[in-house]
Amino acid sequence: MKISYTFRHKLSIIYIISCIIPFLLASIVSALVFFRIYRNDTSELNVALLSSAASHVETYLTDLNELTLTPYYYTELMSYMEEMKKGDASGNVYHQYQMQQKYQRSISQIIYANRDDILSIIYIPFTSDNTISDSAIVISKNATEIHAIEEAVLQNKEWQDAVISRNGSAYFHYTNDYTISSPLLTDRFFFSTSRLIRDGITERPIGILRLDVYDNKLTGMLKHIKVGENSALLLIDKNNNVLYHTRDLGGAADSLLPDMPQTVTAEDTYTVQYYPINGADWMMAVLSNQNGIHRFFSTIGIFLLVTTLLFVGISLGIYSGNSRSMVQMINSILDVLQHAEQGDLSRRVPCTGNDQLSIIGNALNKMVDRLQVHIQNEYISVIKCQEMEYIALQSQINPHFLYNVLNSILVMNSLGDTNMVQESILHLNKLMRYSCTRGEKTTVAQECDFLVQYLALQCIRYSDRLQYHIDVSTDAGSCIIPKFLLQPLVENSIVHGMEPYDIQIFISISAAVDNGKLRILVKDNGVGFHPDEASAAKNVGLDNVQSRLLLFDPDSSFLLESSPETGTSITITTKVQEV
């Protein structure tokens, strides 16, 4: 209990001398802190508000996005749309009319049945030569001027070009191409979501599907988002049209996009925070009126500055004499922590007292001692783990490959082709002899000789579908590499580049020493793949090769290049180690 009393006694002396006298001044300083906290909290609250509002809007837009995918979910709809594209070439007007009627009935049942926010559904089919048709199919609630709506939509080429440029993705936009007068449209805001529809097999465009949507659900969601008295929530499209607002700000919202200024001035000054809507060219914005806050805090700003300087001067003068020993102890603790962070565990805290800081210092010293012992034990464990990992990472011959080879030998034997049987057994014998040889490392020449046996057996299986060429320079042939480093790469070329497809493939393997580095190139002209597919798919064989290569040489590089229908190439660069 004596230790607790001593530390508390020191804190009590510092508190009485440093805080009681400047108590009134401290309350004023608290106001300044409050201002900063208020400003930061307001900013964080606005960010949370924007995130919440944007999340609601994005969820609703995602729902509408799913509606534009309806033709892909319903075979009859897609069939009608494909038939309507062919209709202009067939010349059968009645047949085309029947298709339109079937389409209208189906789309009305699917979309209108459970939706009360859809104003109209517009479909513009493509002609047989993949150009936009000069007529549209419009289904609209209670609309009496369908032809006028159709004409207005067809004349809006900017909207059509924007949908086509999205290449099949949803396009949300403010609908302003209805120039007709209709009770259906009076004092009602609505927007549209559109999509380019493609044939499921040929992927050729067959038409454009557009949904015009009332804003009742959208505004209903946003009305539940509460903002402060000095703030306003806005939803803006890319053309700076205000789609929704909680308060009319006059000209303050006229120049928000595309520059997105942080401050705008109309009758008052507003700070602006933005949040983009994913999937649409829209932006959420919160405008906060700063004039009221600034007027209040500017009045007390000068006084707060003077009193703060006075408070700091008095407090520091009194506090410095009483807290010197504590500061020295804290500095010693920080010194030990900083050196420990840099890996130096030799420093210790000089503990001479019996207060709480001394207890912390002693505990820190014991922790550093234990950490030093733990690091030594962990280092030994990591070394052993790396050794076991290096052994475990060594590739082995795929059992399916051996099964296929043996099966091929049985087939050739049943056909009486003894020469091919003997040749296959000789290749398999050399391959298995190399596989059973002990050692974690081998030479490039030995690894390539192993690949010759492997590829020769694969050629027996695939006949003229597989060709290969191996070119190893003299100085590269004697270089050391991990055993079974190249076999998984060649196997990938066969299994993924040729085997699933009825094509011929040529595999090229070359090795040379260039500028003191060993460079090995494994290249094929198989089907290849897109880089995005490579990042999304986990290839255990390639990961194994890269891991073993890094264990062999941390400065090595593994470069994979591929593109669809052009093939794949892998370049390995590592240090030169000769026998």
C-alpha positions in Angstrom: 0.0 0.0 0.0 3.0 2.3 0.5 3.8 2.2 -3.2 0.3 3.2 -4.1 0.3 6.1 -1.6 3.7 7.5 -2.9 2.5 7.6 -6.5 -0.8 9.0 -5.6 0.9 11.6 -3.4 3.0 12.9 -6.4 -0.1 13.1 -8.6 -2.0 15.0 -5.9 0.7 17.6 -5.5 0.9 18.1 -9.3 -2.9 18.4 -9.5 -3.2 20.9 -6.7 -0.5 23.2 -7.8 -1.1 22.9 -11.6 -4.9 22.7 -11.8 -6.6 24.4 -8.9 -5.1 27.9 -9.6 -5.9 27.9 -13.4 -9.3 26.2 -13.0 -11.2 29.0 -14.6 -8.8 29.2 -17.5 -9.0 25.5 -18.0 -12.8 25.7 -18.5 -12.2 28.3 -21.3 -9.6 26.0 -22.9 -12.2 23.2 -22.8 -14.4 25.3 -25.0 -11.6 25.4 -27.6 -11.2 21.7 -27.3 -14.9 21.3 -27.7 -14.8 23.3 -30.9 -12.2 21.0 -32.3 -14.1 17.9 -31.2 -17.3 19.3 -32.5 -15.8 20.0 -35.9 -14.2 16.5 -36.1 -17.3 14.8 -34.9 -19.4 16.7 -37.4 -17.1 15.6 -40.2 -17.2 12.0 -39.0 -21.0 12.1 -38.6 -21.3 13.4 -42.1 -19.1 10.6 -43.4 -21.2 8.1 -41.6 -24.4 9.7 -42.8 -23.1 9.7 -46.4 -22.1 6.1 -46.1 -25.5 5.1 -44.7 -27.4 7.0 -47.3 -25.2 5.7 -50.2 -25.6 2.2 -48.9 -29.4 2.5 -49.1 -29.2 4.0 -52.5 -26.8 1.4 -53.8 -29.0 -1.4 -52.4 -32.0 0.0 -54.3 -30.0 0.5 -57.5 -28.7 -3.1 -57.2 -32.3 -4.3 -57.0 -33.1 -2.3 -60.2 -29.9 -3.6 -61.8 -31.2 -7.2 -61.2 -34.4 -6.3 -63.0 -32.5 -5.3 -66.1 -31.0 -8.8 -66.1 -34.5 -10.4 -66.3 -34.1 -11.5 -70.0 -31.1 -13.6 -69.0 -33.1 -15.4 -66.3 -36.1 -16.1 -68.4 -35.6 -18.1 -71.6 -38.9 -17.1 -73.2 -38.0 -13.4 -72.9 -34.6 -13.9 -74.5 -36.2 -15.9 -77.2 -38.7 -13.1 -77.9 -36.0 -10.5 -78.0 -33.9 -12.6 -80.4 -36.9 -13.2 -82.6 -37.7 -9.4 -82.6 -34.1 -8.8 -83.9 -34.6 -11.3 -86.7 -38.1 -9.9 -87.5 -36.9 -7.0 -89.6 -35.0 -9.4 -91.9 -37.8 -12.0 -92.2 -40.3 -9.5 -93.5 -43.2 -11.2 -91.7 -44.8 -8.2 -90.0 -47.5 -10.3 -88.4 -45.0 -12.7 -86.9 -43.0 -9.7 -85.5 -46.3 -8.3 -84.0 -47.0 -11.6 -82.3 -43.5 -11.6 -80.8 -44.0 -8.1 -79.5 -47.3 -9.1 -77.9 -45.7 -12.2 -76.2 -42.8 -10.0 -75.0 -45.2 -7.4 -73.6 -47.2 -10.0 -71.7 -44.2 -11.7 -70.3 -42.3 -8.6 -69.2 -45.4 -7.2 -67.6 -46.1 -10.3 -65.6 -42.4 -10.6 -64.5 -41.6 -7.0 -63.6 -44.9 -5.2 -63.1 -46.4 -8.0 -61.0 -44.5 -7.1 -57.8 -43.3 -3.6 -58.6 -45.2 -0.3 -58.0 -42.3 2.0 -58.7 -41.9 1.2 -62.5 -43.2 3.9 -64.7 -42.4 2.3 -68.0 -40.4 -0.5 -69.7 -38.8 0.4 -73.0 -37.1 -2.1 -75.3 -35.3 -1.0 -78.5 -34.3 -4.1 -80.6 -31.3 -4.1 -82.8 -31.7 -4.8 -86.5 -30.1 -7.8 -88.2 -27.1 -5.8 -89.1 -26.5 -4.9 -85.4 -27.7 -1.3 -85.6 -30.3 0.3 -83.4 -33.8 -0.1 -84.7 -35.9 3.0 -85.5 -38.8 1.8 -83.4 -39.2 1.0 -79.7 -41.6 -1.2 -77.7 -43.0 0.8 -74.8 -45.0 -0.6 -71.8 -46.1 2.2 -69.5 -48.6 2.5 -66.6 -51.7 4.6 -67.4 -49.8 6.4 -70.3 -52.0 7.5 -73.2 -49.2 8.9 -75.4 -47.0 5.8 -75.9 -46.0 6.9 -79.4 -44.8 10.3 -78.1 -42.8 8.5 -75.4 -41.3 6.2 -78.1 -40.4 9.1 -80.3 -38.7 11.1 -77.5 -36.7 8.1 -76.4 -35.5 7.2 -79.9 -34.4 10.8 -80.5 -32.2 10.8 -77.5 -29.0 9.4 -79.1 -26.8 10.5 -76.2 -28.6 8.1 -73.9 -28.3 5.2 -76.4 -24.6 5.8 -77.0 -24.0 5.9 -73.2 -25.8 2.5 -72.8 -23.8 0.9 -75.6 -20.5 2.3 -74.2 -21.2 0.4 -71.0 -20.8 -2.8 -72.9 -23.5 -4.7 -71.0 -23.2 -3.0 -67.6 -26.2 -1.1 -66.0 -26.4 2.6 -66.8 -28.4 4.8 -64.4 -29.3 8.3 -65.5 -31.6 11.2 -64.9 -34.5 10.9 -67.4 -35.1 14.2 -69.2 -36.1 13.0 -72.7 -39.9 13.0 -72.0 -41.0 16.3 -73.5 -44.7 15.3 -73.7 -47.4 16.5 -71.4 -49.0 13.7 -69.5 -50.8 13.5 -66.1 -48.6 10.5 -65.5 -45.4 12.7 -65.5 -46.8 15.9 -63.8 -44.7 16.8 -60.7 -43.1 13.4 -60.6 -39.4 12.9 -60.7 -38.2 9.6 -62.2 -34.9 8.2 -63.4 -33.9 5.3 -65.7 -31.7 2.2 -65.5 -30.7 0.7 -68.9 -28.7 -2.2 -70.1 -27.4 -3.5 -73.4 -28.9 -7.0 -73.9 -26.6 -9.6 -75.6 -27.2 -12.9 -77.2 -26.3 -15.6 -74.6 -24.3 -17.6 -77.2 -22.9 -15.2 -79.7 -22.7 -12.3 -77.3 -23.9 -10.0 -80.1 -26.2 -7.1 -79.0 -29.8 -7.8 -79.6 -31.4 -4.7 -78.0 -31.5 -2.1 -75.2 -33.7 -2.6 -72.2 -34.7 0.5 -70.2 -36.7 0.8 -67.0 -38.1 4.3 -66.0 -38.5 4.3 -62.2 -40.6 6.7 -60.0 -38.6 8.3 -57.2 -41.0 7.3 -54.4 -38.9 4.5 -53.0 -35.7 6.3 -53.4 -36.9 9.5 -51.7 -38.6 7.4 -49.1 -35.3 5.8 -48.1 -33.5 9.2 -48.0 -36.1 10.9 -46.0 -35.3 8.7 -43.0 -31.7 10.0 -43.0 -31.6 12.7 -40.4 -29.2 15.7 -40.9 -28.4 18.6 -38.6 -29.9 22.0 -38.7 -26.9 23.5 -40.4 -26.6 20.7 -42.9 -28.3 19.5 -46.0 -28.2 16.1 -47.8 -28.1 16.1 -51.6 -28.2 13.4 -54.4 -26.6 14.7 -57.6 -26.1 13.2 -61.0 -23.1 13.7 -63.3 -24.7 16.7 -65.0 -25.1 18.5 -61.6 -28.9 17.9 -61.5 -30.1 17.7 -57.9 -32.1 14.5 -57.8 -33.0 14.8 -54.1 -32.4 17.3 -51.3 -33.4 17.7 -47.7 -33.3 21.5 -48.0 -33.3 24.0 -50.8 -29.9 25.7 -50.8 -30.4 28.0 -53.8 -27.3 28.5 -55.9 -25.1 26.6 -53.5 -25.7 23.3 -55.3 -25.3 24.6 -58.8 -21.5 24.0 -59.1 -20.7 20.9 -57.1 -19.8 18.6 -60.0 -17.5 17.8 -61.7 -14.9 19.8 -59.7 -16.2 18.8 -56.3 -15.1 21.9 -54.4 -14.6 21.5 -50.6 -16.3 24.9 -50.0 -19.1 26.7 -51.8 -20.6 30.1 -51.2 -24.1 31.3 -52.0 -26.0 33.3 -49.3 -23.9 31.4 -46.7 -20.6 29.5 -46.8 -20.9 25.7 -46.9 -18.3 23.0 -46.5 -19.0 20.0 -48.7 -18.3 16.3 -48.2 -18.9 13.8 -51.1 -19.5 10.1 -51.4 -19.8 8.4 -54.8 -22.6 5.9 -55.5 -21.1 2.7 -56.8 -22.7 1.5 -60.0 -24.1 4.9 -61.0 -22.7 8.2 -62.1 -24.3 9.8 -59.0 -22.8 11.5 -56.0 -24.1 12.0 -52.4 -23.1 15.3 -50.8 -23.6 16.8 -47.3 -23.3 20.7 -47.1 -22.6 22.1 -43.7 -23.3 25.8 -43.0 -20.1 27.2 -41.4 -21.0 30.8 -40.9 -22.9 30.4 -37.6 -20.1 28.3 -36.1 -17.4 30.6 -37.2 -19.1 33.7 -35.9 -19.5 32.2 -32.4 -16.0 30.8 -32.1 -14.2 33.8 -33.7 -15.6 36.0 -30.9 -13.8 34.1 -28.2 -10.8 33.1 -30.4 -8.5 35.9 -29.3 -9.4 35.6 -25.7 -8.9 31.9 -25.8 -5.4 32.4 -27.3 -4.3 34.8 -24.6 -5.6 32.7 -21.7 -4.2 29.5 -23.2 -0.7 31.0 -23.3 -1.0 32.3 -19.8 -2.3 28.9 -18.6 0.5 27.0 -20.3 3.2 29.3 -18.9 2.0 29.0 -15.3 1.3 25.3 -15.5 4.6 24.5 -17.1 6.6 26.5 -14.6 4.9 24.7 -11.7 4.7 21.3 -13.3 8.3 21.1 -14.5 9.9 21.1 -11.0 7.6 18.4 -9.6 7.4 16.1 -12.6 11.1 16.0 -13.6 11.7 12.6 -12.0 8.6 11.1 -13.6 9.6 12.5 -17.0 13.1 10.9 -16.6 11.5 7.6 -15.8 9.1 7.8 -18.7 11.9 8.8 -21.0 13.9 5.7 -19.8 10.9 3.5 -20.5 10.4 5.0 -24.0 14.1 4.6 -24.7 13.9 0.8 -23.9 10.7 0.5 -26.0 12.3 2.3 -29.0 15.4 0.2 -28.9 13.3 -2.9 -28.6 11.3 -1.9 -31.6 14.6 -1.6 -33.6 15.7 -5.1 -32.4 18.1 -4.0 -29.6 17.1 -5.8 -26.4 20.2 -4.8 -24.5 18.7 -1.7 -22.8 17.0 -1.8 -19.4 15.0 0.7 -17.3 17.0 2.0 -14.3 14.5 1.5 -11.5 15.4 3.1 -8.2 12.0 4.0 -6.6 9.0 2.0 -5.5 6.2 3.8 -7.2 4.0 2.7 -10.0 6.4 3.9 -12.7 9.1 1.8 -11.1 6.8 -1.2 -11.1 6.2 -0.6 -14.8 9.9 -0.3 -15.4 10.6 -3.6 -13.6 7.8 -5.3 -15.5 9.2 -4.0 -18.8 12.7 -5.3 -18.0 11.3 -8.7 -17.2 9.3 -8.6 -20.4 12.4 -7.7 -22.5 14.3 -10.6 -20.9 11.6 -13.1 -21.7 11.3 -11.7 -25.2 15.0 -12.1 -25.8 14.8 -15.8 -24.7 11.6 -16.3 -26.8 13.2 -14.8 -29.9 16.2 -17.1 -29.6 14.0 -20.2 -29.2 11.7 -19.0 -32.1 14.7 -18.4 -34.4 15.8 -22.0 -33.9 12.2 -23.2 -34.5 11.9 -21.1 -37.7 15.2 -22.5 -39.1 13.9 -26.1 -38.6 10.5 -25.1 -40.1 12.2 -23.7 -43.2 14.2 -26.9 -43.6 11.0 -29.1 -43.3 9.2 -26.7 -45.7 11.9 -26.9 -48.3 11.7 -30.7 -48.3 7.9 -30.7 -48.3 7.8 -28.2 -51.3 9.7 -30.5 -53.6 7.4 -31.5 -56.4 6.6 -35.2 -57.2 5.5 -36.8 -60.4 1.7 -36.6 -60.8 0.2 -40.1 -60.1 -2.2 -39.5 -63.0 0.7 -39.2 -65.3 2.2 -42.5 -64.3 -1.3 -44.1 -64.6 -1.7 -42.8 -68.1 1.8 -43.9 -69.1 1.2 -47.4 -67.8 -2.2 -47.6 -69.5 -0.6 -46.5 -72.8 2.0 -49.2 -72.5 -0.7 -51.8 -72.0 -2.6 -50.5 -75.0 0.6 -50.6 -77.2 1.4 -54.1 -75.9 -2.1 -55.3 -76.8 -1.6 -53.9 -80.3 1.7 -55.7 -80.6 3.8 -52.5 -80.9 6.8 -53.9 -79.0 9.2 -51.2 -80.2 7.0 -48.5 -78.7 6.6 -50.5 -75.5 10.4 -50.9 -75.1 10.9 -47.2 -75.9 8.3 -46.2 -73.4 9.7 -48.4 -70.7 13.2 -47.0 -71.3 11.9 -43.4 -71.0 10.0 -44.3 -67.8 13.0 -46.1 -66.4 15.2 -43.0 -66.8 12.4 -40.8 -65.5 12.0 -42.9 -62.3 15.7 -43.2 -61.8 16.0 -39.4 -61.7 13.0 -39.1 -59.4 14.4 -41.6 -56.9 17.9 -39.9 -56.9 18.5 -38.3 -53.5 19.3 -34.6 -53.2 17.4 -31.3 -53.2 19.4 -29.8 -56.0 20.4 -30.7 -59.6 21.9 -29.2 -62.7 20.0 -27.5 -65.5 21.3 -30.2 -67.9 20.0 -33.0 -65.7 16.6 -31.3 -65.1 16.2 -30.8 -68.9 17.2 -34.5 -69.6 14.5 -35.5 -67.2 12.1 -33.2 -69.1 13.1 -35.0 -72.3 12.0 -38.3 -70.8 8.8 -36.8 -69.5 7.9 -35.1 -72.8 8.8 -38.2 -74.8 6.3 -40.2 -72.8 3.7 -37.4 -73.2 4.3 -37.5 -77.0 3.6 -41.2 -77.1 0.3 -40.5 -75.5 -0.7 -37.4 -77.5 1.0 -38.3 -80.8 1.4 -35.3 -83.1 -0.6 -32.9 -80.9 2.5 -32.3 -78.8 5.9 -31.0 -80.0 8.8 -29.6 -78.0 12.2 -28.1 -78.3 14.9 -27.8 -75.5 17.9 -25.5 -75.9 20.4 -25.3 -73.1 23.7 -23.4 -73.5 26.9 -25.1 -72.2 27.5 -22.6 -69.3 23.8 -22.8 -68.3 23.8 -26.6 -68.3 26.2 -26.8 -65.3 24.2 -24.3 -63.2 22.5 -25.6 -60.0 18.7 -25.3 -59.6 16.2 -27.0 -57.2 15.2 -30.4 -58.3 11.8 -30.7 -60.1 11.7 -27.0 -60.7 10.7 -27.0 -64.3 8.5 -30.1 -64.5 5.3 -28.5 -63.0 5.6 -25.6 -65.6 5.7 -28.1 -68.5 2.9 -30.1 -67.0 0.8 -26.9 -66.7 1.3 -26.2 -70.4 0.0 -29.6 -71.3 -2.8 -29.9 -68.8 -4.2 -26.4 -69.0 -2.9 -25.2 -72.4 -3.6 -28.2 -74.6 -5.4 -31.2 -72.9 -8.9 -29.7 -72.5 -8.9 -28.5 -76.1 -8.4 -30.3 -79.4 -5.4 -28.3 -80.5 -1.7 -28.8 -81.2 0.9 -27.3 -78.9 4.6 -26.5 -79.1 6.6 -26.2 -75.9 9.9 -24.4 -76.0 12.4 -24.7 -73.1 15.6 -22.6 -73.2 18.3 -21.8 -70.6 21.2 -19.4 -70.8 23.5 -17.3 -68.6 23.1 -13.6 -69.2 25.0 -10.8 -67.3 25.8 -13.2 -64.5 22.2 -14.4 -64.1 20.7 -17.8 -65.1 17.6 -17.2 -67.2 15.2 -20.1 -68.0 12.3 -19.6 -70.4 9.4 -22.1 -70.6 7.0 -21.0 -73.4 4.0 -22.6 -75.2 1.5 -21.6 -77.8 -1.5 -23.1 -76.0 -4.8 -21.4 -75.3 -3.4 -19.1 -72.6 -5.5 -17.2 -70.2 -6.4 -13.6 -69.1 -4.3 -12.1 -66.2 -7.4 -11.5 -64.2 -8.2 -15.2 -64.3 -4.7 -16.0 -63.1 -5.1 -13.7 -60.1 -8.5 -15.2 -59.2 -7.6 -18.9 -59.6 -5.2 -20.6 -57.2 -2.6 -22.6 -59.0 -0.8 -24.9 -56.5 1.9 -26.0 -59.0 3.0 -22.4 -59.8 2.8 -21.4 -56.2 5.0 -24.4 -55.3 7.6 -23.4 -57.9 7.7 -19.8 -56.8 8.0 -20.8 -53.1 10.9 -23.3 -53.8 12.6 -20.7 -56.0 12.5 -18.1 -53.2 13.9 -20.6 -50.7 16.7 -21.3 -53.2 17.4 -17.7 -54.0 15.5 -14.8 -52.3 16.6 -12.4 -55.0 15.2 -14.6 -57.8 12.3 -13.6 -60.0 9.4 -15.5 -61.5 7.6 -13.7 -64.4 4.4 -15.1 -65.9 3.0 -13.7 -69.1 -0.2 -15.0 -70.9 -3.1 -13.9 -73.0 -6.0 -15.8 -74.4 -5.3 -17.7 -77.7 -1.6 -16.6 -77.8 0.0 -18.9 -75.2 1.9 -18.6 -72.0 5.6 -17.8 -71.2 7.3 -18.1 -67.8 10.8 -16.6 -67.3 12.8 -17.6 -64.3 15.9 -15.5 -63.3 18.2 -16.7 -60.5 21.8 -16.5 -59.4 24.4 -18.7 -61.1 25.6 -21.6 -58.9 27.8 -24.1 -60.7 28.8 -27.6 -59.6 
